[in-house]
């Protein structure tokens, strides 16, 4: 991954879960160059689970984040 990154954060479905994506600066959201993380929180706002799509590899499409498999 390059030194200059674009970072996107999706809290669209409320605050749980939160999706965080990183890709080289200027990357389009429909190209498979993203590393995507899913954070799940409890009622107190503490992180209870941190998961990655494809083990954190930079080969995901940000636009597909809701349908990806996370582990």
Backbone as JSON Lines, residues from 0, in Angstrom:
{"i":0,"aa":"X","n":[0.85,-1.17,0.0],"ca":[0.0,0.0,0.0],"c":[0.9,1.23,0.0]}
{"i":1,"aa":"X","n":[0.51,2.24,-0.72],"ca":[1.32,3.45,-0.81],"c":[1.25,4.24,0.49]}
{"i":2,"aa":"X","n":[2.12,5.24,0.61],"ca":[2.16,6.06,1.81],"c":[0.98,7.02,1.9]}
{"i":3,"aa":"X","n":[0.46,7.47,0.77],"ca":[-0.67,8.4,0.76],"c":[-1.94,7.6,0.52]}
{"i":4,"aa":"X","n":[-2.87,7.66,1.5],"ca":[-4.08,6.85,1.42],"c":[-5.33,7.71,1.45]}
{"i":5,"aa":"X","n":[-6.35,7.18,0.84],"ca":[-7.7,7.7,1.02],"c":[-8.34,6.81,2.08]}
{"i":6,"aa":"X","n":[-9.0,7.41,3.05],"ca":[-9.7,6.63,4.07],"c":[-11.16,7.06,4.06]}
{"i":7,"aa":"X","n":[-12.05,6.07,3.95],"ca":[-13.49,6.32,4.0],"c":[-14.05,5.62,5.23]}
{"i":8,"aa":"X","n":[-15.02,6.26,5.87],"ca":[-15.69,5.68,7.04],"c":[-17.18,5.73,6.78]}
{"i":9,"aa":"X","n":[-17.84,4.58,6.95],"ca":[-19.28,4.48,6.71],"c":[-20.0,4.17,8.02]}
{"i":10,"aa":"X","n":[-20.78,5.13,8.48],"ca":[-21.65,4.95,9.64],"c":[-23.1,5.07,9.21]}
{"i":11,"aa":"X","n":[-23.37,4.81,7.93],"ca":[-24.69,5.05,7.35],"c":[-25.8,4.28,8.05]}
{"i":12,"aa":"X","n":[-25.49,3.09,8.54],"ca":[-26.54,2.3,9.19],"c":[-26.57,2.57,10.68]}
{"i":13,"aa":"X","n":[-26.33,3.81,11.08],"ca":[-26.24,4.16,12.48],"c":[-24.78,4.15,12.87]}
{"i":14,"aa":"X","n":[-24.49,3.67,14.04],"ca":[-23.08,3.62,14.45],"c":[-22.61,2.19,14.63]}
{"i":15,"aa":"X","n":[-23.4,1.22,14.2],"ca":[-23.04,-0.16,14.44],"c":[-23.55,-1.03,13.3]}
{"i":16,"aa":"X","n":[-22.74,-1.67,12.52],"ca":[-21.28,-1.61,12.53],"c":[-20.77,-0.37,11.79]}
{"i":17,"aa":"X","n":[-19.46,-0.15,11.9],"ca":[-18.78,0.91,11.17],"c":[-17.81,0.25,10.21]}
{"i":18,"aa":"X","n":[-17.79,0.71,8.97],"ca":[-16.87,0.2,7.96],"c":[-15.8,1.25,7.69]}
{"i":19,"aa":"X","n":[-14.55,0.8,7.63],"ca":[-13.43,1.69,7.34],"c":[-12.68,1.11,6.14]}
{"i":20,"aa":"X","n":[-12.5,1.93,5.13],"ca":[-11.79,1.49,3.94],"c":[-10.58,2.35,3.68]}
{"i":21,"aa":"X","n":[-9.51,1.72,3.21],"ca":[-8.29,2.44,2.84],"c":[-7.82,1.96,1.48]}
{"i":22,"aa":"X","n":[-7.36,2.93,0.68],"ca":[-6.85,2.63,-0.66],"c":[-5.89,3.74,-1.05]}
{"i":23,"aa":"X","n":[-5.08,3.52,-2.1],"ca":[-4.2,4.59,-2.56],"c":[-5.01,5.85,-2.87]}
{"i":24,"aa":"X","n":[-4.44,6.99,-2.58],"ca":[-5.13,8.27,-2.78],"c":[-5.7,8.36,-4.19]}
{"i":25,"aa":"X","n":[-6.95,8.82,-4.26],"ca":[-7.61,9.0,-5.54],"c":[-8.27,7.77,-6.11]}
{"i":26,"aa":"X","n":[-8.23,6.65,-5.39],"ca":[-8.82,5.4,-5.9],"c":[-10.34,5.51,-5.99]}
{"i":27,"aa":"X","n":[-10.92,5.05,-7.09],"ca":[-12.38,5.03,-7.19],"c":[-12.95,3.95,-6.27]}
{"i":28,"aa":"X","n":[-14.15,4.16,-5.79],"ca":[-14.77,3.22,-4.85],"c":[-15.26,1.95,-5.51]}
{"i":29,"aa":"X","n":[-15.26,1.9,-6.85],"ca":[-15.74,0.71,-7.55],"c":[-14.6,-0.15,-8.12]}
{"i":30,"aa":"X","n":[-13.39,0.09,-7.68],"ca":[-12.23,-0.7,-8.13],"c":[-11.72,-1.57,-6.99]}
{"i":31,"aa":"X","n":[-11.2,-2.78,-7.29],"ca":[-10.75,-3.72,-6.25],"c":[-9.35,-3.38,-5.72]}
{"i":32,"aa":"X","n":[-9.25,-2.25,-5.04],"ca":[-7.96,-1.8,-4.49],"c":[-8.08,-1.43,-3.02]}
{"i":33,"aa":"X","n":[-9.2,-1.77,-2.41],"ca":[-9.5,-1.34,-1.05],"c":[-9.2,-2.41,-0.01]}
{"i":34,"aa":"X","n":[-8.76,-1.95,1.15],"ca":[-8.65,-2.79,2.36],"c":[-9.79,-2.32,3.24]}
{"i":35,"aa":"X","n":[-10.67,-3.25,3.65],"ca":[-11.9,-2.86,4.35],"c":[-12.0,-3.58,5.69]}
{"i":36,"aa":"X","n":[-12.28,-2.79,6.7],"ca":[-12.39,-3.27,8.08],"c":[-13.82,-3.01,8.57]}
{"i":37,"aa":"X","n":[-14.32,-3.92,9.39],"ca":[-15.65,-3.79,9.98],"c":[-15.51,-3.79,11.49]}
{"i":38,"aa":"X","n":[-16.01,-2.74,12.15],"ca":[-15.96,-2.63,13.6],"c":[-17.37,-2.75,14.15]}
{"i":39,"aa":"X","n":[-17.54,-3.58,15.17],"ca":[-18.82,-3.74,15.83],"c":[-18.68,-3.22,17.26]}
{"i":40,"aa":"X","n":[-19.7,-2.52,17.73],"ca":[-19.69,-1.9,19.05],"c":[-20.81,-2.43,19.92]}
{"i":41,"aa":"X","n":[-20.61,-2.39,21.25],"ca":[-21.68,-2.74,22.18],"c":[-22.46,-1.48,22.55]}
{"i":42,"aa":"X","n":[-23.46,-1.61,23.41],"ca":[-24.32,-0.49,23.77],"c":[-23.55,0.64,24.47]}
{"i":43,"aa":"X","n":[-22.45,0.31,25.12],"ca":[-21.63,1.31,25.81],"c":[-20.69,2.05,24.85]}
{"i":44,"aa":"X","n":[-20.66,1.61,23.59],"ca":[-19.79,2.24,22.62],"c":[-18.39,1.66,22.55]}
{"i":45,"aa":"X","n":[-18.19,0.52,23.2],"ca":[-16.89,-0.15,23.16],"c":[-16.82,-1.1,21.97]}
{"i":46,"aa":"X","n":[-15.67,-1.16,21.34],"ca":[-15.47,-2.09,20.22],"c":[-15.51,-3.52,20.73]}
{"i":47,"aa":"X","n":[-16.37,-4.34,20.14],"ca":[-16.47,-5.74,20.55],"c":[-15.91,-6.7,19.52]}
{"i":48,"aa":"X","n":[-15.76,-6.23,18.28],"ca":[-15.25,-7.1,17.23],"c":[-14.61,-6.27,16.13]}
{"i":49,"aa":"X","n":[-13.44,-6.71,15.69],"ca":[-12.74,-6.09,14.56],"c":[-12.54,-7.18,13.52]}
{"i":50,"aa":"X","n":[-13.08,-6.98,12.33],"ca":[-12.98,-7.97,11.27],"c":[-12.5,-7.32,9.99]}
{"i":51,"aa":"X","n":[-11.89,-8.12,9.12],"ca":[-11.38,-7.66,7.83],"c":[-12.02,-8.46,6.72]}
{"i":52,"aa":"X","n":[-12.26,-7.8,5.59],"ca":[-12.67,-8.49,4.38],"c":[-11.41,-9.05,3.73]}
{"i":53,"aa":"X","n":[-11.44,-10.33,3.36],"ca":[-10.3,-10.99,2.71],"c":[-9.0,-10.83,3.49]}
{"i":54,"aa":"X","n":[-9.07,-10.98,4.8],"ca":[-7.88,-10.95,5.67],"c":[-7.1,-9.63,5.56]}
{"i":55,"aa":"X","n":[-7.79,-8.55,5.17],"ca":[-7.14,-7.26,5.09],"c":[-6.36,-7.01,3.81]}
{"i":56,"aa":"X","n":[-6.54,-7.88,2.82],"ca":[-5.87,-7.68,1.53],"c":[-6.49,-6.48,0.81]}
{"i":57,"aa":"X","n":[-5.68,-5.81,0.03],"ca":[-6.11,-4.61,-0.71],"c":[-6.7,-4.99,-2.06]}
{"i":58,"aa":"X","n":[-7.74,-5.82,-2.03],"ca":[-8.34,-6.28,-3.28],"c":[-9.87,-6.25,-3.24]}
{"i":59,"aa":"X","n":[-10.4,-5.4,-2.39],"ca":[-11.85,-5.32,-2.24],"c":[-12.4,-4.06,-2.91]}
{"i":60,"aa":"X","n":[-13.71,-4.07,-3.15],"ca":[-14.4,-2.93,-3.74],"c":[-15.21,-2.25,-2.63]}
{"i":61,"aa":"X","n":[-14.9,-1.0,-2.37],"ca":[-15.57,-0.26,-1.29],"c":[-17.09,-0.27,-1.47]}
{"i":62,"aa":"X","n":[-17.56,-0.11,-2.69],"ca":[-19.0,-0.08,-2.95],"c":[-19.7,-1.38,-2.53]}
{"i":63,"aa":"X","n":[-18.97,-2.47,-2.4],"ca":[-19.53,-3.77,-2.02],"c":[-19.39,-4.08,-0.54]}
{"i":64,"aa":"X","n":[-18.97,-3.14,0.27],"ca":[-18.62,-3.4,1.68],"c":[-19.73,-4.08,2.48]}
{"i":65,"aa":"X","n":[-20.98,-3.79,2.19],"ca":[-22.07,-4.37,2.97],"c":[-22.3,-5.84,2.67]}
{"i":66,"aa":"X","n":[-21.88,-6.3,1.51],"ca":[-22.12,-7.7,1.13],"c":[-20.88,-8.58,1.24]}
{"i":67,"aa":"X","n":[-19.75,-8.02,1.66],"ca":[-18.51,-8.81,1.77],"c":[-18.55,-9.73,2.98]}
{"i":68,"aa":"X","n":[-17.7,-10.74,2.96],"ca":[-17.55,-11.65,4.1],"c":[-16.37,-11.16,4.93]}
{"i":69,"aa":"X","n":[-16.6,-11.04,6.23],"ca":[-15.6,-10.53,7.16],"c":[-15.24,-11.61,8.16]}
{"i":70,"aa":"X","n":[-13.98,-11.67,8.5],"ca":[-13.52,-12.64,9.51],"c":[-12.44,-12.0,10.37]}
